[in-house]
């Protein structure tokens, strides 16, 4: 009977030890998963530098990402963003016939009628 109790106690101690190791491994796994999620490889304790934003459409760094590009968000039917880099205080000539800047309506050479 005594030998049987020793075996039970031994097996219980093995079970307790395995449960403790299992909990330690679960905690370690959570820490590794969190460090990987946060951009850290979990080995050196330092975070990796976050990648710089780059827009493939505008070909520029740090302003926005390609997915957030305001040019991409434009609908195909909308008027493109202005490329005019002149003085905003100066009035630009506009043609009501062509609906374009660059010349006044009076000097329009457009022969088409709508």
N, CA, C and O atoms as CSV, one atom per row, in Angstrom:
chain,resi,resn,atom,element,x,y,z
A,1,UNK,N,N,0.826,-1.188,0.000
A,1,UNK,CA,C,0.000,0.000,0.000
A,1,UNK,C,C,0.872,1.254,0.000
A,1,UNK,O,O,0.558,2.234,-0.676
A,2,UNK,N,N,1.941,1.221,0.742
A,2,UNK,CA,C,2.837,2.361,0.837
A,2,UNK,C,C,3.505,2.638,-0.504
A,2,UNK,O,O,3.706,3.790,-0.889
A,3,UNK,N,N,3.846,1.559,-1.208
A,3,UNK,CA,C,4.463,1.708,-2.522
A,3,UNK,C,C,3.484,2.358,-3.514
A,3,UNK,O,O,3.880,3.154,-4.365
A,4,UNK,N,N,2.215,2.004,-3.383
A,4,UNK,CA,C,1.183,2.570,-4.235
A,4,UNK,C,C,1.022,4.074,-3.981
A,4,UNK,O,O,0.843,4.837,-4.930
A,5,UNK,N,N,1.084,4.513,-2.719
A,5,UNK,CA,C,0.966,5.926,-2.371
A,5,UNK,C,C,2.168,6.712,-2.884
A,5,UNK,O,O,2.019,7.858,-3.311
A,6,UNK,N,N,3.342,6.118,-2.848
A,6,UNK,CA,C,4.532,6.776,-3.375
A,6,UNK,C,C,4.408,7.000,-4.886
A,6,UNK,O,O,4.807,8.040,-5.411
A,7,UNK,N,N,3.852,6.010,-5.561
A,7,UNK,CA,C,3.666,6.155,-7.007
A,7,UNK,C,C,2.655,7.256,-7.332
A,7,UNK,O,O,2.848,8.031,-8.270
A,8,UNK,N,N,1.584,7.316,-6.553
A,8,UNK,CA,C,0.564,8.357,-6.758
A,8,UNK,C,C,1.170,9.733,-6.493
A,8,UNK,O,O,0.956,10.662,-7.272
A,9,UNK,N,N,1.919,9.871,-5.411
A,9,UNK,CA,C,2.558,11.151,-5.086
A,9,UNK,C,C,3.563,11.548,-6.162
A,9,UNK,O,O,3.658,12.718,-6.531
A,10,UNK,N,N,4.307,10.575,-6.660
A,10,UNK,CA,C,5.278,10.846,-7.704
A,10,UNK,C,C,4.569,11.326,-8.977
A,10,UNK,O,O,4.979,12.316,-9.583
A,11,UNK,N,N,3.510,10.624,-9.375
A,11,UNK,CA,C,2.770,11.001,-10.571
A,11,UNK,C,C,2.096,12.369,-10.407
A,11,UNK,O,O,2.047,13.154,-11.354
A,12,UNK,N,N,1.585,12.651,-9.223
A,12,UNK,CA,C,0.998,13.968,-8.968
A,12,UNK,C,C,2.058,15.069,-9.093
A,12,UNK,O,O,1.784,16.132,-9.651
A,13,UNK,N,N,3.257,14.819,-8.578
A,13,UNK,CA,C,4.318,15.823,-8.674
A,13,UNK,C,C,4.734,16.025,-10.137
A,13,UNK,O,O,5.058,17.142,-10.540
A,14,UNK,N,N,4.727,14.948,-10.932
A,14,UNK,CA,C,5.048,15.060,-12.358
A,14,UNK,C,C,3.974,15.894,-13.063
A,14,UNK,O,O,4.291,16.744,-13.895
A,15,UNK,N,N,2.709,15.647,-12.729
A,15,UNK,CA,C,1.605,16.394,-13.335
A,15,UNK,C,C,1.713,17.881,-12.987
A,15,UNK,O,O,1.568,18.740,-13.857
A,16,UNK,N,N,1.967,18.175,-11.718
A,16,UNK,CA,C,2.092,19.574,-11.288
A,16,UNK,C,C,3.258,20.241,-12.006
A,16,UNK,O,O,3.141,21.382,-12.454
A,17,UNK,N,N,4.368,19.546,-12.118
A,17,UNK,CA,C,5.545,20.094,-12.798
A,17,UNK,C,C,5.249,20.353,-14.279
A,17,UNK,O,O,5.642,21.391,-14.810
A,18,UNK,N,N,4.572,19.438,-14.940
A,18,UNK,CA,C,4.223,19.618,-16.350
A,18,UNK,C,C,3.234,20.764,-16.544
A,18,UNK,O,O,3.331,21.498,-17.528
A,19,UNK,N,N,2.287,20.931,-15.626
A,19,UNK,CA,C,1.342,22.036,-15.721
A,19,UNK,C,C,2.060,23.378,-15.560
A,19,UNK,O,O,1.733,24.338,-16.258
A,20,UNK,N,N,3.044,23.457,-14.638
A,20,UNK,CA,C,3.810,24.673,-14.429
A,20,UNK,C,C,4.621,25.011,-15.687
A,20,UNK,O,O,4.658,26.165,-16.114
A,21,UNK,N,N,5.263,24.010,-16.267
A,21,UNK,CA,C,6.035,24.227,-17.489
A,21,UNK,C,C,5.125,24.662,-18.643
A,21,UNK,O,O,5.497,25.515,-19.449
A,22,UNK,N,N,3.945,24.076,-18.712
A,22,UNK,CA,C,2.985,24.429,-19.741
A,22,UNK,C,C,2.569,25.897,-19.609
A,22,UNK,O,O,2.500,26.612,-20.609
A,23,UNK,N,N,2.294,26.348,-18.389
A,23,UNK,CA,C,1.932,27.746,-18.153
A,23,UNK,C,C,3.087,28.674,-18.527
A,23,UNK,O,O,2.861,29.724,-19.127
A,24,UNK,N,N,4.314,28.304,-18.183
A,24,UNK,CA,C,5.482,29.113,-18.538
A,24,UNK,C,C,5.622,29.229,-20.057
A,24,UNK,O,O,5.928,30.303,-20.577
A,25,UNK,N,N,5.400,28.134,-20.754
A,25,UNK,CA,C,5.493,28.154,-22.214
A,25,UNK,C,C,4.372,28.996,-22.845
A,25,UNK,O,O,4.593,29.675,-23.848
A,26,UNK,N,N,3.183,28.951,-22.261
A,26,UNK,CA,C,2.085,29.774,-22.766
A,26,UNK,C,C,2.419,31.256,-22.613
A,26,UNK,O,O,2.170,32.049,-23.521
A,27,UNK,N,N,2.983,31.629,-21.459
A,27,UNK,CA,C,3.365,33.025,-21.224
A,27,UNK,C,C,4.464,33.440,-22.199
A,27,UNK,O,O,4.421,34.540,-22.751
A,28,UNK,N,N,5.433,32.580,-22.411
A,28,UNK,CA,C,6.519,32.890,-23.340
A,28,UNK,C,C,5.986,33.033,-24.763
A,28,UNK,O,O,6.416,33.918,-25.502
A,29,UNK,N,N,5.064,32.177,-25.143
A,29,UNK,CA,C,4.466,32.248,-26.472
A,29,UNK,C,C,3.697,33.559,-26.666
A,29,UNK,O,O,3.777,34.175,-27.728
A,30,UNK,N,N,2.949,33.985,-25.635
A,30,UNK,CA,C,2.221,35.255,-25.721
A,30,UNK,C,C,3.194,36.422,-25.869
A,30,UNK,O,O,2.948,37.338,-26.654
A,31,UNK,N,N,4.300,36.394,-25.119
A,31,UNK,CA,C,5.292,37.466,-25.207
A,31,UNK,C,C,5.911,37.510,-26.598
A,31,UNK,O,O,6.096,38.592,-27.155
A,32,UNK,N,N,6.232,36.358,-27.165
A,32,UNK,CA,C,6.815,36.313,-28.507
A,32,UNK,C,C,5.820,36.807,-29.556
A,32,UNK,O,O,6.183,37.541,-30.475
A,33,UNK,N,N,4.577,36.398,-29.406
A,33,UNK,CA,C,3.559,36.835,-30.367
A,33,UNK,C,C,3.357,38.347,-30.285
A,33,UNK,O,O,3.225,39.010,-31.314
A,34,UNK,N,N,3.331,38.894,-29.076
A,34,UNK,CA,C,3.179,40.341,-28.911
A,34,UNK,C,C,4.379,41.086,-29.456
A,34,UNK,O,O,4.218,42.116,-30.111
A,35,UNK,N,N,5.575,40.589,-29.200
A,35,UNK,CA,C,6.773,41.279,-29.693
A,35,UNK,C,C,6.832,41.225,-31.216
A,35,UNK,O,O,7.283,42.186,-31.839
A,36,UNK,N,N,6.396,40.144,-31.827
A,36,UNK,CA,C,6.368,40.051,-33.287
A,36,UNK,C,C,5.318,40.999,-33.847
A,36,UNK,O,O,5.532,41.636,-34.878
A,37,UNK,N,N,4.186,41.090,-33.164
A,37,UNK,CA,C,3.121,41.994,-33.593
A,37,UNK,C,C,3.575,43.449,-33.517
A,37,UNK,O,O,3.180,44.264,-34.350
A,38,UNK,N,N,4.392,43.777,-32.536
A,38,UNK,CA,C,4.874,45.146,-32.344
A,38,UNK,C,C,6.119,45.446,-33.165
A,38,UNK,O,O,6.707,46.515,-33.005
A,39,UNK,N,N,6.537,44.536,-34.039
A,39,UNK,CA,C,7.681,44.783,-34.902
A,39,UNK,C,C,9.007,44.436,-34.271
A,39,UNK,O,O,10.047,44.922,-34.715
A,40,UNK,N,N,8.994,43.626,-33.266
A,40,UNK,CA,C,10.225,43.226,-32.585
A,40,UNK,C,C,10.401,41.728,-32.815
A,40,UNK,O,O,9.437,40.965,-32.742
A,41,UNK,N,N,11.613,41.319,-33.088
A,41,UNK,CA,C,11.815,39.885,-33.340
A,41,UNK,C,C,11.904,39.079,-32.054
A,41,UNK,O,O,11.993,37.852,-32.109
A,42,UNK,N,N,11.884,39.742,-30.880
A,42,UNK,CA,C,11.848,39.038,-29.615
A,42,UNK,C,C,13.189,38.582,-29.112
A,42,UNK,O,O,13.256,37.998,-28.030
A,43,UNK,N,N,14.267,38.817,-29.841
A,43,UNK,CA,C,15.563,38.318,-29.401
A,43,UNK,C,C,16.439,39.387,-28.786
A,43,UNK,O,O,17.153,39.112,-27.822
A,44,UNK,N,N,16.404,40.622,-29.324
A,44,UNK,CA,C,17.324,41.627,-28.834
A,44,UNK,C,C,16.679,42.658,-27.923
A,44,UNK,O,O,17.386,43.485,-27.346
A,45,UNK,N,N,15.367,42.635,-27.774
A,45,UNK,CA,C,14.688,43.553,-26.878
A,45,UNK,C,C,14.504,44.948,-27.447
A,45,UNK,O,O,13.929,45.801,-26.770
A,46,UNK,N,N,14.967,45.219,-28.663
A,46,UNK,CA,C,14.807,46.521,-29.277
A,46,UNK,C,C,13.783,46.438,-30.392
A,46,UNK,O,O,13.700,45.448,-31.119
A,47,UNK,N,N,13.007,47.506,-30.509
A,47,UNK,CA,C,12.018,47.544,-31.582
A,47,UNK,C,C,12.705,47.904,-32.890
A,47,UNK,O,O,13.668,48.670,-32.914
A,48,UNK,N,N,12.194,47.340,-33.973
A,48,UNK,CA,C,12.689,47.689,-35.303
A,48,UNK,C,C,12.144,49.062,-35.676
A,48,UNK,O,O,11.065,49.449,-35.227
A,49,UNK,N,N,12.875,49.784,-36.482
A,49,UNK,CA,C,12.401,51.077,-36.956
A,49,UNK,C,C,11.181,50.859,-37.845
A,49,UNK,O,O,11.157,49.955,-38.680
A,50,UNK,N,N,10.185,51.690,-37.654
A,50,UNK,CA,C,8.988,51.560,-38.484
A,50,UNK,C,C,9.325,51.980,-39.908
A,50,UNK,O,O,10.086,52.926,-40.106
A,51,UNK,N,N,8.780,51.304,-40.884
A,51,UNK,CA,C,9.086,51.646,-42.273
A,51,UNK,C,C,8.524,53.021,-42.627
A,51,UNK,O,O,7.482,53.432,-42.117
A,52,UNK,N,N,9.226,53.715,-43.500
A,52,UNK,CA,C,8.785,55.039,-43.939
A,52,UNK,C,C,7.605,54.899,-44.886
A,52,UNK,O,O,7.487,53.910,-45.609
A,53,UNK,N,N,6.740,55.894,-44.873
A,53,UNK,CA,C,5.618,55.921,-45.810
A,53,UNK,C,C,6.146,56.280,-47.191
A,53,UNK,O,O,7.021,57.135,-47.323
A,54,UNK,N,N,5.620,55.632,-48.207
A,54,UNK,CA,C,5.991,55.942,-49.580
A,54,UNK,C,C,4.773,55.781,-50.463
A,54,UNK,O,O,4.029,54.807,-50.349
A,55,UNK,N,N,4.579,56.745,-51.342
A,55,UNK,CA,C,3.462,56.697,-52.287
A,55,UNK,C,C,4.007,56.389,-53.677
A,55,UNK,O,O,4.814,57.148,-54.214
A,56,UNK,N,N,3.570,55.281,-54.253
A,56,UNK,CA,C,3.994,54.897,-55.601
A,56,UNK,C,C,3.398,55.826,-56.662
A,56,UNK,O,O,3.982,55.997,-57.732
A,57,UNK,N,N,2.256,56.417,-56.376
A,57,UNK,CA,C,1.591,57.273,-57.348
A,57,UNK,C,C,2.283,58.631,-57.423
A,57,UNK,O,O,2.604,59.112,-58.510
A,58,UNK,N,N,2.515,59.253,-56.253
A,58,UNK,CA,C,3.146,60.576,-56.205
A,58,UNK,C,C,4.670,60.493,-56.202
A,58,UNK,O,O,5.351,61.495,-56.418
A,59,UNK,N,N,5.198,59.305,-55.958
A,59,UNK,CA,C,6.638,59.079,-55.896
A,59,UNK,C,C,7.281,59.962,-54.824
A,59,UNK,O,O,8.275,60.647,-55.068
A,60,UNK,N,N,6.673,59.924,-53.610
A,60,UNK,CA,C,7.194,60.742,-52.519
A,60,UNK,C,C,7.228,59.933,-51.221
A,60,UNK,O,O,6.440,59.009,-51.023
A,61,UNK,N,N,8.158,60.304,-50.346
A,61,UNK,CA,C,8.301,59.669,-49.041
A,61,UNK,C,C,7.615,60.504,-47.965
A,61,UNK,O,O,7.511,61.724,-48.090
A,62,UNK,N,N,7.154,59.847,-46.919
A,62,UNK,CA,C,6.729,60.420,-45.638
A,62,UNK,C,C,5.476,61.300,-45.680
A,62,UNK,O,O,5.041,61.759,-44.624
A,63,UNK,N,N,4.885,61.554,-46.826
A,63,UNK,CA,C,3.657,62.352,-46.851
A,63,UNK,C,C,2.429,61.479,-46.625
A,63,UNK,O,O,1.563,61.801,-45.812
A,64,UNK,N,N,2.367,60.379,-47.352
A,64,UNK,CA,C,1.265,59.427,-47.228
A,64,UNK,C,C,1.666,58.130,-47.913
A,64,UNK,O,O,2.641,58.080,-48.662
A,65,UNK,N,N,0.901,57.091,-47.644
A,65,UNK,CA,C,1.123,55.788,-48.262
A,65,UNK,C,C,0.321,55.734,-49.567
A,65,UNK,O,O,-0.573,56.552,-49.786
A,66,UNK,N,N,0.643,54.779,-50.422
A,66,UNK,CA,C,-0.068,54.641,-51.690
A,66,UNK,C,C,-1.562,54.439,-51.456
A,66,UNK,O,O,-2.385,54.976,-52.197
A,67,UNK,N,N,-1.913,53.670,-50.435
A,67,UNK,CA,C,-3.320,53.401,-50.149
A,67,UNK,C,C,-4.063,54.657,-49.708
A,67,UNK,O,O,-5.276,54.752,-49.895
A,68,UNK,N,N,-3.346,55.632,-49.121
A,68,UNK,CA,C,-3.970,56.866,-48.643
A,68,UNK,C,C,-3.756,58.036,-49.595
A,68,UNK,O,O,-3.997,59.184,-49.221
A,69,UNK,N,N,-3.315,57.770,-50.800
A,69,UNK,CA,C,-2.981,58.834,-51.750
A,69,UNK,C,C,-4.234,59.604,-52.151
A,69,UNK,O,O,-5.219,58.998,-52.574
A,70,UNK,N,N,-4.212,60.938,-52.026
A,70,UNK,CA,C,-5.391,61.708,-52.435
A,70,UNK,C,C,-5.650,61.637,-53.934
A,70,UNK,O,O,-6.796,61.764,-54.365
A,71,UNK,N,N,-4.610,61.437,-54.733
A,71,UNK,CA,C,-4.801,61.311,-56.176
A,71,UNK,C,C,-5.548,60.031,-56.504
A,71,UNK,O,O,-6.398,60.012,-57.394
A,72,UNK,N,N,-5.232,58.966,-55.788
A,72,UNK,CA,C,-5.893,57.684,-56.006
A,72,UNK,C,C,-7.359,57.759,-55.591
A,72,UNK,O,O,-8.212,57.104,-56.190
A,73,UNK,N,N,-7.647,58.550,-54.577
A,73,UNK,CA,C,-9.012,58.647,-54.069
A,73,UNK,C,C,-9.915,59.429,-55.006
A,73,UNK,O,O,-11.137,59.399,-54.863
A,74,UNK,N,N,-9.327,60.123,-55.954
A,74,UNK,CA,C,-10.116,60.896,-56.897
A,74,UNK,C,C,-10.925,59.976,-57.805
A,74,UNK,O,O,-10.431,58.938,-58.245
A,75,UNK,N,N,-12.124,60.346,-58.073
A,75,UNK,CA,C,-12.913,59.551,-59.008
A,75,UNK,C,C,-12.436,59.853,-60.427
A,75,UNK,O,O,-11.957,60.957,-60.686
A,76,UNK,N,N,-12.553,58.913,-61.338
A,76,UNK,CA,C,-12.060,59.108,-62.700
A,76,UNK,C,C,-12.734,60.263,-63.432
A,76,UNK,O,O,-12.140,60.845,-64.340
A,77,UNK,N,N,-13.951,60.601,-63.057
A,77,UNK,CA,C,-14.684,61.662,-63.737
A,77,UNK,C,C,-14.363,63.048,-63.190
A,77,UNK,O,O,-14.734,64.052,-63.798
A,78,UNK,N,N,-13.680,63.114,-62.054
A,78,UNK,CA,C,-13.442,64.412,-61.439
A,78,UNK,C,C,-12.274,65.132,-62.113
A,78,UNK,O,O,-11.435,64.520,-62.775
A,79,UNK,N,N,-12.251,66.428,-61.924
A,79,UNK,CA,C,-11.186,67.259,-62.477
A,79,UNK,C,C,-9.905,66.973,-61.706
A,79,UNK,O,O,-9.936,66.909,-60.478
A,80,UNK,N,N,-8.777,66.799,-62.394
A,80,UNK,CA,C,-7.536,66.501,-61.676
A,80,UNK,C,C,-7.096,67.674,-60.814
A,80,UNK,O,O,-7.501,68.815,-61.039
A,81,UNK,N,N,-6.257,67.374,-59.819
A,81,UNK,CA,C,-5.711,68.418,-58.964
A,81,UNK,C,C,-4.936,69.419,-59.811
A,81,UNK,O,O,-4.370,69.069,-60.846
A,82,UNK,N,N,-4.920,70.653,-59.361
A,82,UNK,CA,C,-4.239,71.689,-60.114
A,82,UNK,C,C,-2.724,71.493,-60.097
A,82,UNK,O,O,-2.152,71.004,-59.123
A,83,UNK,N,N,-2.107,71.881,-61.178
A,83,UNK,CA,C,-0.648,71.862,-61.250
A,83,UNK,C,C,-0.119,73.279,-61.339
A,83,UNK,O,O,1.064,73.498,-61.599
A,84,UNK,N,N,-1.020,74.256,-61.117
A,84,UNK,CA,C,-0.660,75.659,-61.182
A,84,UNK,C,C,0.114,76.028,-59.927
A,84,UNK,O,O,-0.389,75.863,-58.816
A,85,UNK,N,N,1.327,76.525,-60.095
A,85,UNK,CA,C,2.157,76.886,-58.951
A,85,UNK,C,C,2.469,78.378,-58.952
A,85,UNK,O,O,3.488,78.808,-58.412
A,86,UNK,N,N,1.584,79.162,-59.564
A,86,UNK,CA,C,1.793,80.608,-59.642
A,86,UNK,C,C,1.272,81.315,-58.405
A,86,UNK,O,O,0.963,80.687,-57.393
A,87,UNK,N,N,1.183,82.616,-58.503
A,87,UNK,CA,C,0.728,83.456,-57.409
A,87,UNK,C,C,-0.795,83.380,-57.325
A,87,UNK,O,O,-1.478,83.696,-58.299
A,88,UNK,N,N,-1.341,82.964,-56.175
A,88,UNK,CA,C,-2.795,82.851,-56.078
A,88,UNK,C,C,-3.504,84.201,-56.053
A,88,UNK,O,O,-4.718,84.261,-56.253
A,89,UNK,N,N,-2.767,85.287,-55.812
A,89,UNK,CA,C,-3.387,86.611,-55.772
A,89,UNK,C,C,-3.649,87.159,-57.177
A,89,UNK,O,O,-4.491,88.040,-57.350
A,90,UNK,N,N,-2.937,86.649,-58.172
A,90,UNK,CA,C,-3.093,87.117,-59.549
A,90,UNK,C,C,-4.260,86.381,-60.193
A,90,UNK,O,O,-4.338,85.154,-60.130
A,91,UNK,N,N,-5.166,87.135,-60.812
A,91,UNK,CA,C,-6.312,86.514,-61.474
A,91,UNK,C,C,-5.875,85.884,-62.786
A,91,UNK,O,O,-5.231,86.537,-63.607
A,92,UNK,N,N,-6.219,84.630,-62.986
A,92,UNK,CA,C,-5.847,83.903,-64.197
A,92,UNK,C,C,-6.972,84.002,-65.218
A,92,UNK,O,O,-8.143,83.960,-64.841
A,93,UNK,N,N,-6.645,84.132,-66.507
A,93,UNK,CA,C,-7.711,84.181,-67.523
A,93,UNK,C,C,-8.398,82.817,-67.622
A,93,UNK,O,O,-7.753,81.770,-67.568
A,94,UNK,N,N,-9.711,82.861,-67.765
A,94,UNK,CA,C,-10.504,81.627,-67.847
A,94,UNK,C,C,-11.467,81.741,-69.020
A,94,UNK,O,O,-12.087,82.781,-69.240
A,95,UNK,N,N,-11.577,80.655,-69.760
A,95,UNK,CA,C,-12.466,80.624,-70.923
A,95,UNK,C,C,-13.725,79.845,-70.569
A,95,UNK,O,O,-13.654,78.681,-70.176
A,96,UNK,N,N,-14.880,80.493,-70.711
A,96,UNK,CA,C,-16.151,79.824,-70.432
A,96,UNK,C,C,-16.525,78.835,-71.522
A,96,UNK,O,O,-17.308,77.916,-71.279
A,97,UNK,N,N,-15.981,79.008,-72.712
A,97,UNK,CA,C,-16.292,78.113,-73.826
A,97,UNK,C,C,-15.537,76.794,-73.654
A,97,UNK,O,O,-16.132,75.716,-73.686
A,98,UNK,N,N,-14.212,76.897,-73.470
A,98,UNK,CA,C,-13.381,75.688,-73.305
A,98,UNK,C,C,-13.416,75.152,-71.880
A,98,UNK,O,O,-13.048,74.006,-71.623
A,99,UNK,N,N,-13.862,75.999,-70.960
A,99,UNK,CA,C,-13.831,75.673,-69.538
A,99,UNK,C,C,-12.417,75.317,-69.107
A,99,UNK,O,O,-12.183,74.289,-68.472
A,100,UNK,N,N,-11.479,76.188,-69.466
A,100,UNK,CA,C,-10.076,75.970,-69.128
A,100,UNK,C,C,-9.410,77.299,-68.830
A,100,UNK,O,O,-9.820,78.340,-69.344
A,101,UNK,N,N,-8.398,77.259,-68.013
A,101,UNK,CA,C,-7.595,78.445,-67.741
A,101,UNK,C,C,-6.565,78.610,-68.855
A,101,UNK,O,O,-6.224,77.646,-69.540
A,102,UNK,N,N,-6.071,79.837,-69.035
A,102,UNK,CA,C,-5.010,80.070,-70.001
A,102,UNK,C,C,-5.349,81.155,-70.996
A,102,UNK,O,O,-4.454,81.837,-71.497
A,103,UNK,N,N,-6.647,81.330,-71.295
A,103,UNK,CA,C,-7.062,82.419,-72.171
A,103,UNK,C,C,-8.486,82.832,-71.785
A,103,UNK,O,O,-9.240,82.061,-71.192
A,104,UNK,N,N,-8.820,84.047,-72.135
A,104,UNK,CA,C,-10.146,84.570,-71.801
A,104,UNK,C,C,-11.161,84.104,-72.837
A,104,UNK,O,O,-10.789,83.658,-73.922
A,105,UNK,N,N,-12.433,84.210,-72.501
A,105,UNK,CA,C,-13.509,83.789,-73.394
A,105,UNK,C,C,-13.481,84.592,-74.703
A,105,UNK,O,O,-13.755,84.050,-75.773
A,106,UNK,N,N,-13.152,85.874,-74.611
A,106,UNK,CA,C,-13.142,86.738,-75.795
A,106,UNK,C,C,-12.092,86.313,-76.814
A,106,UNK,O,O,-12.279,86.529,-78.011
A,107,UNK,N,N,-11.009,85.723,-76.370
A,107,UNK,CA,C,-9.932,85.351,-77.291
A,107,UNK,C,C,-9.904,83.841,-77.584
A,107,UNK,O,O,-8.866,83.302,-77.968
A,108,UNK,N,N,-11.032,83.171,-77.403
A,108,UNK,CA,C,-11.093,81.725,-77.632
A,108,UNK,C,C,-11.143,81.424,-79.127
A,108,UNK,O,O,-11.908,82.049,-79.861
A,109,UNK,N,N,-10.343,80.484,-79.574
A,109,UNK,CA,C,-10.303,80.079,-80.974
A,109,UNK,C,C,-11.049,78.769,-81.203
A,109,UNK,O,O,-10.888,78.139,-82.248
A,110,UNK,N,N,-11.838,78.369,-80.263
A,110,UNK,CA,C,-12.539,77.083,-80.357
A,110,UNK,C,C,-13.690,77.222,-81.350
A,110,UNK,O,O,-14.617,78.000,-81.126
A,111,UNK,N,N,-13.631,76.472,-82.440
A,111,UNK,CA,C,-14.649,76.540,-83.462
A,111,UNK,C,C,-15.815,75.587,-83.193
A,111,UNK,O,O,-16.833,75.629,-83.883
A,112,UNK,N,N,-15.660,74.752,-82.211
A,112,UNK,CA,C,-16.716,73.784,-81.911
A,112,UNK,C,C,-17.850,74.475,-81.155
A,112,UNK,O,O,-17.611,75.366,-80.341
A,113,UNK,N,N,-19.046,74.068,-81.425
A,113,UNK,CA,C,-20.200,74.545,-80.678
A,113,UNK,C,C,-20.835,73.364,-79.985
A,113,UNK,O,O,-20.825,72.239,-80.484
A,114,UNK,N,N,-21.371,73.639,-78.858
A,114,UNK,CA,C,-21.933,72.547,-78.050
A,114,UNK,C,C,-23.416,72.575,-78.054
A,114,UNK,O,O,-24.051,71.728,-77.425
